[in-house]
Amino acid sequence: MVEYCYDNLGSLIKYDKNNNENLCYHLERFLLNNGNIAETARELFLHSNTLSYQLKKISKILEKDINDARVRFNLFFALMIKKLFVDRKE
């Protein structure tokens, strides 16, 4: 399962660590809000344009279309694996 997580999120996890960012968390909140940018931005105390920029950055880093339902499913599943298995190791 950890391998699945890294296959789907590895580049974003690495980016977060190298740049002291929290894009994985922002992606998780976006997915939990069913892709609603306005609601996610409010929850994260961000301007919606800032969140939109971050989501484009996430898409580019992952080389995935985060507007595709199958991609969202895989990313969300990988994020849950990260929370359960990867983050607890660190």
PEVENWO-V897263 format. One record per helix or strand of 3 or more residues. SS is the DSSP state (H for helix, E for strand). FROM is the first residue (numbers start at 1). TO is the last residue. Records with the same first field share a line. If there is no record, write none. Layout:
BEGIN
SS = FROM-TO  FROM-TO
END
This chain:
BEGIN
H = 2-19  23-32  37-44  48-62  69-89
END
